[in-house]
Amino acid sequence: MKKYSFSVLSISIAISFASFTTKENQVWYFAGTTTAQITDYTKYILNGNHDGCLSVGNAPCDIWVPETIDTPAELQTFLSDKSISQIMDLSPYRRALED
């Protein structure tokens, strides 16, 4: 019984520490006007205006990337091998484009 209690306690402590560990992100606002521009790093603004963000749409409102991606050159490298679908997965919010 002591082994079981110790195991449960150890797992609980590990989960507690993991829940307090946060991942920092850089947020790049998508300022493009067509879905074809989603892969174009020049259409993103670091910490830009997030007006019009919804939970649905055919374009990202913004993308959340690792904190180390904080220059256009780093964003270009980060996005270079990503598809539109993969970039959309980086966005918790969407916006609608008419194209």
C-alpha positions as CSV (number, residue, x, y, z in Angstrom):
1,M,0.0,0.0,0.0
2,K,2.9,2.4,0.8
3,K,4.3,1.8,-2.7
4,Y,1.0,2.6,-4.3
5,S,0.5,5.8,-2.2
6,F,4.1,6.9,-3.0
7,S,3.5,6.3,-6.8
8,V,0.2,8.3,-6.7
9,L,1.9,11.2,-4.8
10,S,4.9,11.2,-7.2
11,I,2.6,11.4,-10.3
12,S,0.5,14.1,-8.7
13,I,3.6,16.2,-8.0
14,A,4.8,15.7,-11.6
15,I,1.5,16.8,-13.0
16,S,1.4,19.8,-10.7
17,F,4.8,21.0,-11.9
18,A,3.9,20.4,-15.5
19,S,0.7,22.4,-15.3
20,F,2.7,25.4,-14.0
21,T,5.2,25.2,-16.9
22,T,4.2,27.7,-19.6
23,K,5.3,27.9,-23.1
24,E,5.9,31.5,-24.3
25,N,4.8,32.4,-27.8
26,Q,5.2,35.2,-30.3
27,V,2.0,36.3,-31.9
28,W,2.1,37.3,-35.5
29,Y,-1.1,38.9,-37.0
30,F,-1.9,37.9,-40.5
31,A,-2.5,41.1,-42.6
32,G,-2.9,39.4,-45.9
33,T,-6.0,39.7,-48.1
34,T,-6.0,36.3,-49.9
35,T,-5.6,32.7,-48.8
36,A,-2.6,32.4,-51.1
37,Q,-0.8,34.9,-48.9
38,I,-1.1,32.7,-45.8
39,T,2.4,31.2,-46.5
40,D,3.9,34.6,-47.2
41,Y,5.9,35.8,-44.2
42,T,5.8,39.4,-45.3
43,K,2.0,39.4,-44.7
44,Y,2.5,39.0,-40.9
45,I,3.0,41.7,-38.3
46,L,4.5,40.9,-34.9
47,N,1.9,41.8,-32.2
48,G,-0.3,43.5,-34.8
49,N,-4.0,44.5,-34.5
50,H,-6.3,41.5,-33.7
51,D,-9.6,43.1,-34.6
52,G,-12.1,40.8,-36.3
53,C,-10.8,37.6,-34.8
54,L,-13.4,34.8,-34.7
55,S,-13.3,31.1,-34.1
56,V,-14.2,30.3,-37.8
57,G,-12.9,31.5,-41.2
58,N,-10.7,30.6,-44.1
59,A,-7.6,32.5,-42.9
60,P,-5.6,32.7,-39.6
61,C,-6.3,35.9,-37.6
62,D,-2.9,35.4,-36.1
63,I,-0.4,32.6,-35.6
64,W,1.3,31.6,-32.4
65,V,4.9,30.5,-32.9
66,P,7.8,29.8,-30.5
67,E,9.1,32.8,-28.6
68,T,12.4,32.6,-30.5
69,I,10.6,33.6,-33.8
70,D,10.7,37.4,-33.3
71,T,12.0,38.8,-36.6
72,P,10.7,38.6,-40.2
73,A,13.8,36.5,-41.2
74,E,13.1,34.0,-38.5
75,L,9.4,33.8,-39.4
76,Q,10.4,33.3,-43.1
77,T,12.6,30.3,-42.1
78,F,9.9,28.9,-39.7
79,L,7.1,29.1,-42.4
80,S,9.3,28.0,-45.3
81,D,8.4,24.3,-45.0
82,K,4.8,24.7,-43.8
83,S,1.6,24.2,-45.8
84,I,-1.5,26.4,-45.5
85,S,-3.1,23.7,-43.3
86,Q,-0.1,23.6,-41.0
87,I,-0.1,27.4,-40.6
88,M,-3.8,27.3,-39.9
89,D,-3.1,24.9,-37.1
90,L,-0.9,27.6,-35.5
91,S,-3.9,29.9,-35.2
92,P,-6.4,29.7,-32.4
93,Y,-8.5,32.3,-34.1
94,R,-9.7,32.8,-37.7
95,R,-11.0,35.5,-40.0
96,A,-12.9,35.3,-43.2
97,L,-11.4,36.4,-46.5
98,E,-13.3,36.9,-49.7
99,D,-11.4,34.9,-52.3
